[in-house]
Amino acid sequence: MMKKSAIINNIIKNKVLFFPFILLFVLITGCAKPDILNISKNTSDIPQDTQGALQAADYCETAEDCAPNKCCHPDDTVNKEVAPDCETIFCDQSCQGPLDCGVGHIECNNNKCVIISN
């Protein structure tokens, strides 16, 4: 039985098999599932109304439906279903945005996520 390195060396030496081998490798790795790459191609993350139509990214029914639009120094709000994942993000401690340092808070006003000044 040949070792893997010997098999690969034989493929490289035999140019007739080398290029089809590379093509096969590219095709196999290019067909990876989107969830492996952490890519979402569906719209199930976006809230939908009762008829299934996509709603605005800032749609809400309560303030708990809303979240900041950016991890650091947010300047707007979005529905929490489309908000960025900030679990591993570290921000500086400067007060630059309307939510920083307790200057404002998030509310749901007329089914729209908004920032209200304190």
N, C-alpha and C positions, 0 to 999 in steps of 0.2 A: 504494500500500500504506500502511495506517495504522500509526502507531507504537503501541507497547504502551500508552503513557500515554493516547493518544487513544481506544484501544479501551476501556480501563478507565473513562475519563471518560464515554464513551457508555453503558456498562453502568450506571454510577451514576445517570446522568440518566434512563435508561429503567428505572423502578422495577419494571416487569414482569419484567425480566431480572435485576435486582439481587439479589433474595432467592433465586431459584433458583441464581444464581452462588455466593452465600455458602453456601448449603446444600451445593452440590456441593463447594466448597472444604473445608468442615468434614468431609464424608464421606470425601474423599480423604485428608486429613491424619489423620483418626481411624482409618484402616485401615492405618496403618504397621505393618510387621512388628515383633513384639516384640524381635527381636534388634537392630534399629536402635536401640531404646530401652534396650538392655542389660537386658532383662527375661527371665528364664528361667521358663517355665511348665511345664517338664518335671521329672521326678524323677530324671533320669539323673545328677545331681550327688550324689545321696545313695547311699551304698554299698548294695548288695543282696546277699542271701545266694544260695546256689546255686539256690533255687527262685524267685528274683526278688522275694521279699518285701522291703519296705523295712526297713532295720536302724536301730537307734538312732543318733543323731547322734554318739555317743561310741564307737561300735564300732571295734575295732582288732584286728589280729593281731600287729603289732609296734609298737614305739614310733614308728617312722617314719611310721605311719599317723595319728599324732596331731599336733595343733597347738593353740596357745592359742585360747580362745574369743573374745577381744577383741584389738584392736590395741594398746591402751594399758592397762597394769595388769590383765592377765587374771586372773580368779579361778577359772577352770575350763578344761577342755580339751574339744575336739571332734575328730571325724575331719577330716583335712586337706582332704577333698573338700568339706566344708561350712564350713570356716573362712573368716573374712573375709579379703579381699585388703588387706594392709597396706602394699603397696609404696609408696604415695604419702602415707602417714600419718606425721606427726611427733608424737612423744609427749614430754612433759616427762621429766626424768631422775630424778624422785622414786621412792623405793622404797615402793610401796603394796600390791602384790599378792604372792601366794605364789610367783610366778616371777621377780619383779623382783630385780635385784642378786644373782642366784645363790642365792637362798634355797631354791629348789626346782627340780625338773626334771620333765619329762613322761615317763611310762612307760605301757606297755600292761599292765594287770593283769586277768587273767580276761576278756579280750576287751573291756575297757573302758579308755578313755583316762583317766588319773588324774594328779594332781600328787603327787609324792613330795618330802618335805622332805629337804634335804641334811644 
